[in-house]
């Protein structure tokens, strides 16, 4: 989870001690292999085996442009125009860029926040996956669809934000006719119909997953269930190993006792 470090306060603004705000987002890449059903375009070099897109977007395509002003993608330096800046999006649009190639590498993703935040840019990394990965079922699905999705859910956390930015992030948008947050120019209905899907400044995520939108509260519950099951398995394994260890220690103690007894008998016989 990216976390921002404190900067020197802006003039006339104060940090909110002991307070934090966060916003969820999704980032990752989608890759497709060139084949008969997905032919390589004529302008693409013959040794390029895949087409791929790296992106940053809101969960369920919710608007994140109210806090994220620009995204910089730093690709491998062998790629033409390998530092790419994406900005000036309409609400709900995706920060993304595409390319073709044959190899996997680390992509540096850098967030530039809206001026209201008074925060420095934040960078993190994403590994470009071109080939199927995961368990056998997941790999089979990726081969059948010819789509390798390497998507991640994360949350941007602002620790001790400036008072003005906190107010900006938590104040409902103006929905009046002609208002900045109204249903006028630059407003787009997002998929999923969740609260805030028209650009509301929300930290909510959808209740349930759907095709193309795997991250939701339902997903969180399933992941939490898996984690609990894994923890229970670890706990049981730990108990089994402890019991096995106690059994071995008991056997060692018994053998030692028998050796001491035997040495005592031999000593007595010798006397």
N, C-alpha and C positions, 0 to 999 in steps of 0.2 A: 504494500500500500504506500504510494508516494506521500511523503510528508514534507511540508515546507519549513525551512529554517527561518528564524526571525531575522528581519532586516532592521536597519535604523528607522524609527518612526518617521512618517511623512509630516511635514509642518502642519500643526494644528490637529493632528490625528493621534489617537492612542490605541495601543493594543488592549484587547480584552483578556485579562489574565484568567487562566483556568477555564477558558472556553475554546471549543473547536467546532468547526462545521465541516461537512463532507458532501461530496457529490459522486454518485456512481457513474462509471463509464465502461465501455468495452473497447478493446483494441486487439489487433492481431493481423492475420493475413489469410488469404484464400488463394490457393494455387491450383492450376489445371495443366495437365500434360498434353502437349500437342499429339494428336493421333488422327486417324481417318475421320472420326466424328467431330474433331476439334482441330482442323488443319492449321498449320503454321502460316501466317500471312506472308505474302511475297517479300515484304520489306524487312522481315525478321531474319537475322543471320541463321544459317543452316545448323550451327552447333547449339542454338538455343532450344532447349527441350521443354520449357515451361513458360506459361504466362501467369503472372501473379499480381495481387493487389494487397497493399498494406493500408490499414485504416485505423481511425479513432472515431467513435460515435457514442451517442447516448444509448442507454439500455432501452430496447424497443423503439429506437430511433427518436427518443425524446431529445429536445433541444439542449445542447450544452454550449452553444455559442454565446450565451449570456455570461458565462464565466471563462470560456476558453476562446481567446481571440485569434490565435494562429498556432498551427502545428508544423514543425519542421521535421522532415524525414531525411536522415542521412543514410544513404544506401552505400553499397560497395563502390569504391572509387573507380572501378572499371566500367561502371554504368554511366552512360551519358547523362549530364545534368544530375549528378548523384546527390546533391543537396537540394531538396525540394521543399518549398514553403507553400502551405495551403491556408488561405484565409478568405475573409469576406464571403462567408457562407450565409445562406438563408436559414432560418430556424429549422432544425431537424435534419439538415443536410449532413453528409458524412465528410470528415477530413480524410482524404485518401489520395493515393497515387499508385500508378501501375507501371510495370516493366516486364521484360522477358529476360530469360537467362537459363543457366544450367546448374548453378551452384547455390548452396545454402550459406547464409552468413548472418551476422548480428546487425540489426537495424537500430540506429539510435533515433529515438522519438523524443522531441523536445516540445514542451508545452509553453506557450506564451499567453499569459492571462490578460484579462481585460484591465484597462487602466485603473478601474475602481479598486482592484485588489492591492495595488502598490507592492506586489510580490515579484521576486526574481523568477526567471524561467526555470522550469524543472525538467530534467532529462531522465529517461529510463531506456530499457533495451528490450528488443523482441527478436527472437530467433526465427528466421524465415524457414519454414518447413515446406519442402517440395514433394516429399515422398510420404506415403501412408505410414502412420505410426499408431501406437496404442495397442489395445488387445486385438485378438484375431478378428472379432466381429467388427470392430471399428475400422480396421484396415480393409476388410472386405467391402464395407460400405463405401469407403473412400475410393477404392478401385472401381467399384461399380458406377459411382456417380462421377468419377474423374474430378473430384473436388476435395482437396486437402485443406480443411479448415483448422487453423491454429488460432483460436480465439481465447481471450482472457477477460474475465470480469475483474475490475479493480475500483478503488475509491480514492479520489483526491481529497486529502485532509488538510485543512488550514488550521494549524494550532495557533491560538491567540491572535485571531485576525484583527485587523483594524476595525474600530467601531463603525466607520462609514461603510466598509465592505460587508460587515455582518448584517447591517441594516439593509443594504442592497440585496444581499443573498436571501434574506428571510422575509422581505416585504412582498406581498402578492403583486403581480403585475397589473397595470391599469387595464381593465376590460371595457372601459367606456368607449363609446363610438368615437373613433378618431384618436383614441388613446394609444400610447406606445405598445401596450400589450393587447390591444383589441383584435378583432377578427378582420383586420384590414391588410394592407400591403405588408408582405414579408412574413405572414403567418401561415402555417401549413399544418393540416391535420395529420398526426402521426398514426402509425399502425398500432393496434392493440387496445386503443380506447382507454388507456389508463389515466388516472388523475394527472393533470399537467401535460397531457400529450399535445397540447397546442402551444407549448413553449413556456409553461409555468416553471417558476424557479423551485423545483422540487428535488428531494432526495429519494423519492419513492421509486420502487421497481414493480413490474407487473406481478399479479398474484399467481399466474400460471404461465408455463412455457408454451410455445407454439413453433411451427416450422420456421426456421430462420431467426428465431428468438429463443435461445436455450436458457437464458438467465432470468430467474424469477424467484419469488418467495417460495414457490413450490420446489424449485431447484435447491434453494438454501436448505429447506427441510430435508430433502433427499440426501444432500451432502452431509448434513448434520447427523442423519440416521446412519450413514455409512461410517462416519467418524466414530460415532458411539459404538457401532458394531466392531470396528477395528480396535478401539480402545478396550472393549470387553475381551476381545480375542487376545490382545497383548497381556491384559491382566490375568487371564486364565493360563496363558503360556508361562507367565512369570510364576504363578502359583504352582504349576506342574513342575517347573524347573526347580523351584525351592523345595518342593516335596521330594523330588529326585535327589537333590543335593543332600537333604537331611537323611535320606535313606543310605546314601553312599557314606556319609560321615558316620552314621551308626555302624555300618559294616566295618569301616576302618577302625573305629573305637573297639569293636568286638575282637577284631584280629589282633590289635595291640594288646588287649587284655589277655587273650589266649597266649600270645608270645610271652608276656610277663609271667603268667602262671606256669607256662612250660619251663621258662628259665629258672623260676623258683623251685620247681620240682627237681630239675637237673642239679641245681645247687645243693638241695637237700640230700640227694642221692650221693653226690660227690663228697658231702661232709661225712 
